[in-house]
């Protein structure tokens, strides 16, 4: 009995803490001529940092997906696998039939669904961008027929949605024709990155599996470099568990560039690069993170170490100075930029310059930092020359 009570208290505490970060908003819509309820999740630390911007995720079918998406977004941010996100949940429980409806003979949205589409595009987005610090990176998340509705945002002349997450999608029979009518090649002209995630499952009826597969293959065939098509197949016994698995799998892919350099990324993209190209790769990775997600991370030390061997071992270490310059540009408070400056000058037997940079780096460090002793040893070694 005590164990059950403690479990209940723990659950209630979690939900209490969760609710403190969630805002209920009745949004008056001129387009719908009605008031719609939305839930807004604000990530931890939002109030303390008045400068940082956050990616925005708009979640359709709030009743089914909001809590699952938010909990995953918290976990991914905690594990440094994705930036913290502002999440909006659109309540559709009483209006789903109208919000997602389409003509079965053409696949075109009905008048009520088109109004809902415009409500999201022109009013929900406007409200969020006007009242919260959102970054340019916007995700749309839906499942079933709301995933079909999301695909209609591909038709916009201006590509302002970065991530289309279609979970267990129920596409119309005319989805291929609709895609063909959109100017999808416009994405090639954008200096931005886009993702289209869709999940299939062996638990779906054969006709649904075939339709999803055709959409996945058709989009992949376009081979648009900055439009990443993620075709996911989840083997499970039922569609509910497929829904639960799809969200973390989608987040893993959509925010892949945000994560630190993985073994797979290193082997695929970095291992064979020349030092200058490896430096450029790392710099561009962090510039893209800042541009897309509004997250000024500086630079992760483990990512610096990931390419260190390339810089030191290739071209006789001649690019150590460039490496240090890049680090100081992205992360001026890091002692590592000065360390590689010092190492470069020491290798060239310019000991006074090397000593100067080792001292500057050491001055940036907390004495309790385990690497501080290494910096100090460099200073002692060169100070005696």
C-alpha positions as CSV (number, residue, x, y, z in Angstrom):
1,X,0.0,0.0,0.0
2,X,2.8,2.4,0.9
3,X,4.7,1.6,-2.3
4,X,1.6,2.3,-4.3
5,X,1.0,5.6,-2.5
6,X,4.6,6.7,-3.1
7,X,4.3,5.8,-6.7
8,X,1.1,7.9,-7.0
9,X,2.8,10.8,-5.2
10,X,5.7,10.6,-7.6
11,X,3.4,10.6,-10.6
12,X,1.5,13.6,-9.2
13,X,4.7,15.4,-8.5
14,X,5.9,14.9,-12.1
15,X,2.6,16.1,-13.5
16,X,2.6,19.1,-11.1
17,X,6.1,20.0,-12.2
18,X,5.2,19.5,-15.8
19,X,2.1,21.7,-15.6
20,X,4.2,24.6,-14.3
21,X,5.8,24.9,-17.7
22,X,2.6,24.6,-19.7
23,X,0.3,27.5,-20.7
24,X,-3.3,27.1,-21.7
25,X,-4.4,29.7,-24.2
26,X,-7.7,30.4,-25.8
27,X,-6.8,31.9,-29.2
28,X,-9.4,33.9,-31.0
29,X,-9.4,33.1,-34.7
30,X,-10.8,35.5,-37.3
31,X,-10.3,32.8,-39.9
32,X,-12.3,30.1,-38.0
33,X,-14.6,32.6,-36.5
34,X,-14.2,30.7,-33.2
35,X,-11.9,30.4,-30.2
36,X,-9.5,27.5,-30.2
37,X,-7.7,26.1,-27.2
38,X,-3.9,25.6,-27.5
39,X,-1.3,24.3,-25.0
40,X,2.1,25.9,-25.0
41,X,5.1,24.2,-23.4
42,X,7.9,26.5,-22.3
43,X,11.3,24.8,-21.7
44,X,13.2,25.2,-18.5
45,X,15.4,28.2,-18.4
46,X,13.3,30.2,-20.8
47,X,12.6,33.0,-18.3
48,X,16.2,33.2,-17.1
49,X,17.8,33.7,-20.5
50,X,16.3,36.7,-22.3
51,X,18.4,36.3,-25.4
52,X,18.3,32.6,-26.5
53,X,15.7,31.6,-29.1
54,X,14.1,28.2,-29.3
55,X,12.9,26.0,-32.2
56,X,9.1,25.8,-32.4
57,X,7.1,22.5,-32.8
58,X,3.4,22.7,-33.6
59,X,1.8,19.4,-32.7
60,X,-1.6,18.5,-34.2
61,X,-3.9,16.1,-32.3
62,X,-2.8,17.6,-29.0
63,X,-4.9,15.0,-27.1
64,X,-2.7,12.2,-28.5
65,X,0.7,13.6,-29.2
66,X,1.4,16.7,-27.0
67,X,2.5,15.0,-23.8
68,X,4.5,12.3,-25.7
69,X,6.3,14.9,-27.8
70,X,7.0,17.2,-24.9
71,X,8.4,14.4,-22.7
72,X,10.7,13.3,-25.5
73,X,11.8,16.9,-26.2
74,X,12.8,17.3,-22.5
75,X,14.8,14.1,-22.6
76,X,16.6,14.8,-25.8
77,X,17.5,18.3,-24.6
78,X,18.8,16.9,-21.3
79,X,21.0,14.3,-23.1
80,X,22.3,17.1,-25.5
81,X,20.7,15.3,-28.5
82,X,18.4,18.2,-29.4
83,X,17.9,21.9,-28.5
84,X,15.2,22.8,-26.0
85,X,12.0,23.5,-27.9
86,X,8.8,25.5,-27.5
87,X,5.9,23.1,-28.2
88,X,2.4,24.1,-29.2
89,X,-0.4,21.6,-29.0
90,X,-3.5,22.1,-31.1
91,X,-6.7,20.7,-29.6
92,X,-8.7,18.9,-32.3
93,X,-10.8,16.5,-30.3
94,X,-14.1,18.1,-31.1
95,X,-13.3,19.4,-34.6
96,X,-11.0,16.7,-36.0
97,X,-13.5,15.7,-38.7
98,X,-13.6,19.2,-40.1
99,X,-10.0,20.2,-39.5
100,X,-8.4,17.3,-41.5
101,X,-11.2,16.5,-44.0
102,X,-10.5,16.3,-47.7
103,X,-12.4,15.4,-50.9
104,X,-12.1,11.7,-51.5
105,X,-12.4,12.2,-55.2
106,X,-9.5,14.7,-55.5
107,X,-7.5,14.8,-52.3
108,X,-8.0,18.5,-52.0
109,X,-8.8,20.0,-48.6
110,X,-12.4,20.8,-47.8
111,X,-13.3,24.4,-47.0
112,X,-13.2,23.8,-43.2
113,X,-9.9,22.0,-43.4
114,X,-8.4,24.7,-45.6
115,X,-9.6,27.3,-43.0
116,X,-7.8,25.3,-40.3
117,X,-4.7,25.1,-42.5
118,X,-4.8,28.9,-42.7
119,X,-5.4,29.3,-39.0
120,X,-2.2,27.4,-38.3
121,X,-0.2,29.2,-40.9
122,X,-1.4,32.8,-40.4
123,X,-2.6,32.9,-36.8
124,X,-1.0,30.3,-34.6
125,X,2.5,30.9,-36.1
126,X,2.0,34.7,-35.9
127,X,0.9,34.5,-32.3
128,X,3.9,32.3,-31.3
129,X,6.5,34.3,-33.2
130,X,5.1,37.6,-31.8
131,X,4.9,36.5,-28.2
132,X,7.8,34.0,-27.7
133,X,11.5,33.8,-28.6
134,X,11.3,31.3,-31.4
135,X,14.1,30.4,-33.8
136,X,13.6,30.0,-37.5
137,X,13.4,26.2,-37.2
138,X,9.7,25.1,-37.2
139,X,8.4,21.6,-37.0
140,X,4.9,20.3,-37.8
141,X,3.9,17.0,-36.1
142,X,0.8,14.9,-36.8
143,X,-0.4,11.4,-37.1
144,X,-3.1,9.7,-39.2
145,X,-5.1,12.1,-41.3
146,X,-3.5,15.2,-39.6
147,X,-0.2,13.9,-41.0
148,X,-1.9,14.1,-44.4
149,X,-2.8,17.7,-43.7
150,X,0.8,18.6,-42.8
151,X,1.9,17.6,-46.3
152,X,-0.1,20.4,-47.8
153,X,2.3,22.9,-46.2
154,X,4.8,21.7,-48.9
155,X,2.9,23.7,-51.4
156,X,3.8,27.1,-49.9
157,X,5.9,29.2,-52.2
158,X,8.1,30.2,-49.3
159,X,9.6,27.2,-47.5
160,X,9.1,28.3,-43.9
161,X,8.6,24.8,-42.3
162,X,11.8,23.0,-41.7
163,X,10.5,19.7,-40.4
164,X,7.5,17.6,-41.4
165,X,6.9,14.8,-39.0
166,X,4.2,12.4,-40.3
167,X,3.6,9.6,-37.8
168,X,1.5,6.6,-38.9
169,X,0.2,8.8,-41.8
170,X,-3.1,8.2,-43.5
171,X,-2.4,9.8,-46.9
172,X,-5.1,10.5,-49.4
173,X,-5.2,8.4,-52.6
174,X,-4.1,11.5,-54.5
175,X,-1.0,12.3,-52.5
176,X,1.3,11.6,-55.4
177,X,-0.6,13.9,-57.7
178,X,-0.6,16.6,-55.1
179,X,3.2,16.4,-54.6
180,X,3.7,16.5,-58.4
181,X,1.8,19.8,-58.5
182,X,4.0,21.4,-55.8
183,X,7.3,23.0,-56.7
184,X,9.3,20.8,-54.4
185,X,12.5,21.7,-56.2
186,X,12.2,25.1,-54.6
187,X,13.9,23.7,-51.6
188,X,17.2,23.4,-53.5
189,X,17.3,27.2,-53.7
190,X,16.9,27.7,-50.0
191,X,20.0,28.3,-47.8
192,X,18.4,26.1,-45.1
193,X,17.9,22.5,-44.1
194,X,14.6,20.6,-44.3
195,X,13.3,17.2,-43.1
196,X,10.4,15.0,-44.1
197,X,9.9,12.1,-41.7
198,X,7.3,9.4,-42.2
199,X,6.8,6.2,-40.4
200,X,5.5,2.9,-41.8
201,X,4.7,-0.3,-39.9
202,X,3.9,-3.9,-40.5
203,X,0.9,-3.4,-38.1
204,X,-0.8,-1.3,-40.8
205,X,-3.1,-2.7,-43.5
206,X,-1.3,-3.7,-46.6
207,X,-2.9,-0.9,-48.7
208,X,-1.8,1.7,-46.2
209,X,1.8,0.3,-46.1
210,X,2.0,0.4,-49.8
211,X,0.8,4.0,-50.0
212,X,3.3,5.2,-47.4
213,X,6.1,3.3,-49.2
214,X,5.2,5.0,-52.5
215,X,5.3,8.4,-50.9
216,X,8.6,7.7,-49.2
217,X,10.2,6.4,-52.4
218,X,8.8,9.2,-54.5
219,X,10.2,11.9,-52.3
220,X,13.6,10.1,-52.0
221,X,13.8,9.9,-55.8
222,X,13.9,13.7,-56.0
223,X,17.4,13.7,-54.4
224,X,17.2,17.2,-53.1
225,X,20.4,17.6,-51.0
226,X,19.1,19.9,-48.3
227,X,15.6,18.2,-48.2
228,X,16.2,15.1,-46.0
229,X,13.7,12.3,-46.6
230,X,13.6,9.9,-43.6
231,X,11.8,6.7,-44.4
232,X,11.2,4.8,-41.2
233,X,9.7,1.3,-40.8
234,X,8.7,0.3,-37.3
235,X,8.1,-3.4,-36.7
236,X,5.5,-3.6,-34.0
237,X,2.3,-5.4,-33.2
238,X,0.0,-2.4,-33.1
239,X,-0.2,1.2,-34.3
240,X,-0.3,2.7,-30.8
241,X,3.2,1.4,-30.0
242,X,4.3,2.5,-33.5
243,X,3.2,6.0,-32.6
244,X,5.2,5.9,-29.3
245,X,8.3,4.7,-31.0
246,X,8.1,7.1,-34.0
247,X,8.5,10.4,-32.1
248,X,12.0,9.7,-30.5
249,X,13.1,8.2,-33.8
250,X,12.0,11.3,-35.7
251,X,13.7,13.6,-33.2
252,X,16.9,11.6,-33.5
253,X,17.0,12.3,-37.3
254,X,15.6,15.8,-37.4
255,X,18.1,17.1,-34.8
256,X,21.0,14.9,-35.9
257,X,23.1,18.0,-36.8
258,X,22.7,19.4,-33.3
259,X,24.2,16.3,-31.6
260,X,27.9,16.0,-30.9
261,X,29.9,14.2,-33.5
262,X,29.1,10.5,-33.3
263,X,31.2,7.6,-34.4
264,X,29.0,7.2,-37.4
265,X,29.3,10.9,-38.4
266,X,33.0,10.8,-38.0
267,X,33.4,7.7,-40.1
268,X,31.1,8.9,-42.8
269,X,31.8,12.6,-43.1
270,X,35.1,13.5,-41.4
271,X,37.6,10.7,-41.3
272,X,39.1,11.1,-44.8
273,X,39.1,14.9,-44.8
274,X,42.2,17.0,-45.0
275,X,42.9,19.1,-41.9
276,X,41.5,22.4,-43.4
277,X,38.4,20.6,-44.6
278,X,37.9,19.0,-41.2
279,X,38.2,22.5,-39.5
280,X,35.7,23.9,-42.0
281,X,33.3,21.0,-41.4
282,X,33.3,21.6,-37.6
283,X,32.9,25.3,-38.0
284,X,30.0,25.0,-40.4
285,X,28.3,22.4,-38.1
286,X,28.2,24.9,-35.2
287,X,27.3,27.9,-37.4
288,X,24.3,25.8,-38.7
289,X,23.3,24.9,-35.1
290,X,23.2,28.5,-34.2
291,X,21.4,29.6,-37.3
292,X,18.7,26.8,-37.3
293,X,18.1,26.4,-33.6
294,X,19.1,29.7,-32.0
295,X,21.5,27.8,-29.8
296,X,24.9,29.4,-29.3
297,X,26.7,26.4,-27.8
298,X,30.2,27.7,-28.4
299,X,31.7,24.4,-29.2
300,X,31.7,21.1,-27.5
301,X,35.2,20.0,-26.3
302,X,34.5,16.4,-27.4
303,X,33.9,17.6,-30.9
304,X,37.3,19.4,-30.9
305,X,39.0,16.2,-29.7
306,X,37.1,14.2,-32.4
307,X,39.1,15.9,-35.2
308,X,42.3,16.6,-33.2
309,X,44.2,13.7,-34.6
310,X,43.4,14.8,-38.2
311,X,44.9,18.2,-37.5
312,X,48.0,16.9,-35.7
313,X,48.8,13.9,-37.8
314,X,48.1,15.2,-41.3
315,X,50.2,17.9,-43.1
316,X,52.8,17.8,-40.2
317,X,50.4,19.7,-37.9
318,X,50.7,22.8,-40.1
319,X,47.0,23.5,-39.6
320,X,47.1,23.7,-35.8
321,X,47.1,27.5,-36.0
322,X,44.0,27.5,-38.2
323,X,42.4,25.0,-35.7
324,X,43.0,27.4,-32.8
325,X,41.7,30.4,-34.7
326,X,38.5,28.5,-35.5
327,X,38.0,27.5,-31.9
328,X,38.5,31.0,-30.6
329,X,36.1,32.3,-33.2
330,X,33.3,30.0,-32.1
331,X,34.2,29.7,-28.4
332,X,36.5,32.6,-27.3
333,X,36.2,31.6,-23.6
334,X,37.7,28.1,-24.3
335,X,41.4,27.6,-23.4
336,X,41.7,25.0,-26.2
337,X,42.0,27.7,-28.9
338,X,45.0,29.1,-27.1
339,X,46.4,25.6,-26.5
340,X,46.5,24.8,-30.2
341,X,48.1,28.2,-30.9
342,X,50.7,27.3,-28.3
343,X,51.2,23.8,-29.7
344,X,51.7,25.2,-33.2
345,X,54.3,27.7,-32.2
346,X,56.1,25.2,-30.0
347,X,56.3,22.8,-32.9
348,X,57.9,25.6,-34.9
349,X,60.3,26.3,-32.0
350,X,58.8,29.8,-31.5
351,X,58.9,29.3,-27.8
352,X,58.1,32.8,-26.6
353,X,54.9,32.9,-28.7
354,X,54.0,29.4,-27.5
355,X,54.5,30.4,-23.9
356,X,52.3,33.5,-24.3
357,X,49.4,31.4,-25.6
358,X,49.8,28.7,-23.0
359,X,49.6,31.4,-20.3
360,X,46.5,33.0,-21.9
361,X,44.8,29.6,-22.0
362,X,45.7,28.8,-18.4
363,X,44.3,32.2,-17.3
364,X,40.9,31.2,-18.7
365,X,40.8,28.0,-16.6
366,X,39.3,27.1,-13.3
367,X,42.2,25.8,-11.0
368,X,40.0,22.8,-10.2
369,X,39.8,21.9,-13.9
370,X,41.7,18.5,-14.3
371,X,43.3,19.9,-17.5
372,X,44.7,22.9,-15.7
373,X,47.8,21.0,-14.6
374,X,48.6,20.1,-18.2
375,X,48.5,23.8,-19.2
376,X,50.7,24.7,-16.2
377,X,53.2,22.0,-17.1
378,X,53.5,23.5,-20.6
379,X,54.2,26.9,-19.0
380,X,56.9,25.4,-16.6
381,X,58.5,23.5,-19.5
382,X,58.8,26.5,-21.8
383,X,59.6,29.0,-19.0
384,X,62.9,27.2,-18.4
385,X,64.0,27.5,-22.1
